[in-house]
């Protein structure tokens, strides 16, 4: 019986000799992953780095870790990191992998916070952030309009969108009550009106 929660790798199809992977190598690989996958997508980066590039684990072992991680709470990248690190070097491997993955983004956030503390009160920075916020609002609005036109044809989606924008955007009514009222109305009208 293996001490690892993932199924063991047989000697004939092992991608790399896992016993020879040092803790500093595990830390370094996961540190690099933590810094380069900052912001999301770490499961895909883990697969690319651990299975395809470094060949520390095989494909079915990664998929077993992914399946096991799906039933556990938490972020997939963190769960995969712990399971892969544990598979490579038991508990100390899991600790090295997890510390490596999280220490890079932690240091980046501390540096960003320190920089912001130094320049956070400057009007130019606030103007730049206001411009970025306007771009985000515009992109969100464009995505919403695109989904209205590509979604269900007809005037009902356009009318419901207009009423929502009127209530929340112009009249400044709270979003939750507006959605709680308009969602059932929209669903009821969609069922009541004839389909094309």
N, C-alpha and C positions, 0 to 999 in steps of 0.2 A: 504494500500500500504506500503510495507516494505521500510525502508531507506537503506537497503543493496542491492547491485546490484545482489546478488545471491538469489536464491529462498529461502524462509524461511523454517526452520525446524519445522515440526509439533511436538507438545508436546509428542505424543505417540511413535515416533520413534527417538527422540533426543538422540544422544549418550551420551551427557554430558550437564549439565546445563551451558550454555554458559555465563549467566549473572554472575556466580560466579567465572569465571576465571579472576584472577587478572592480572594487567598489568606487574608485575614483573614475573609472571609465563609465560606470553606470551613472554616477552623479553628473559627470560632464555631458553625457549624451542627453540626459533628461533636463539638465540646465539649459542646454542649447534649444531643446524642444520648447521649454517653458518660455524662453525669450522670443523665439521665432513664431510660435503659435499663439502669441499673446492676443487675446481678444476672441478666441474661439477656434473651432476646427481641430482641436488637439487630437481627437481620435484618428482622423485621417493622417495627420502628421506622425502619430505614433506608429501607425501601420507602415507608412512609407519608410520611416527611420529604422524601426525594429525588425520588420519582416523583409522588406525589399532591399534596403541599403546595407544595414549592418548584419542582417541574417542571424540575429541573436535568438529569435524564435521562429517557428514555422507558421504558415498560414492558419492551419487548423487550431493551433494553440492560441493564436491571437483571437480567432473567432470564438473559441471556448471562453476566453477571458471576456470578450465582448458580451456573449450570451449571459455569463454569470453576472457581469456588471449591470445588465438590464434589470435584474431583480433586486438590486441593492440601491438604496437612496444615494443621491449625490451626483456630481458631475461625472460624465462618462470618461473624460480625459484623466481625471484624478483616480477614479476606480481602476482604469486600465493601467495606469502608472504603478499603482500599488501591486496589482496582480502580476504584472510583468516583472517588476523588481523582485517580488517574492518568488516568482518562478526561476529567476536567474540566480539569486543568492539568498533565499529564505528571508527572514525578517529584517536582517541588516540591509539586504538588497532593496526591499520595499521601502525602508526608511531613507536610504540613499537616493532612490529614484524619486520619492515624494519630495524630499528636501530639495533635490535638484530642480524638479519641475516648478516648485512654488517659489524658490528663493529669487530667481531671475525677475519674474513679474513683480514680486514684492519690492525688490530694489528699484525697479523702474518706477513704480508708483510712488515710492518715497522720494525719488529724484524729481518727478513731475510735481509732487506736492511742494517740495522745497523751492523749485523754480517758480511755481505759482505764488507761493508766499512772498517771494521777492518782487514779483512783477504784477501781482494780482490786482493792485489798485490803479494801475495805469489805464487811462482812457482808451488808448490805442488797443490794448488787449480786449477791453470790453466791447469796443466797436467790432473787432474781428470775431469775437464770440457771438455777437448779435448777428453778424453776417452769416456765420455758420448755421445759427439757429434758423435764420430765414431760408437758407438753402434746404435744410432738413424739412421745414414745414412745406416748402414748395415741392420737394420730392415726394413727401407723403401725400400731398394733395394730388399730384400728378398720378401717383400709383392708384389712389382712390378713384379718380376720374377714369383712368384706363380700365380698372376692373368693372366700373359701371357700364362702360360702353362694350366691353368684351363679354360681360356676364349675360344675364337674361335680357333679351331684347324687349323693347317696349318702354312705355313712359313710367311704369310703376317704380323701377329702380331709380330713375332720374328724379321722380317726385319725392321718394323717400330720402334720397340723398339731399335734395334741396331743403326739405323740412328739417332734417338733422342739422345741416349747416346753419339754417335760420335759428333753430332753437339753441344750439350750443355755441355757435360762432358769433352770431349777431346779438341775440337776446341774452346770452351769457347764462343760460340755465345750466344746472349741474348735469354732467354727462350721464351719470348712472340712472337717475329717474327718467331722463329722455330716452335712453336705450331700453329701459324696462317698459316704457309705454309704447315706443315705436316698433320694437322688435315683434311683439305679438300682433300689432296692427299690420305690419308688413307681411308676416307669415300668413295671417288670415286673408289678406287681400290676394296674396299669391295663390292660395288654394281656391279662393272664391272666383277669381277671374278665369275666363277660358284660356287654355293653352293654345299656342300657335302650332 
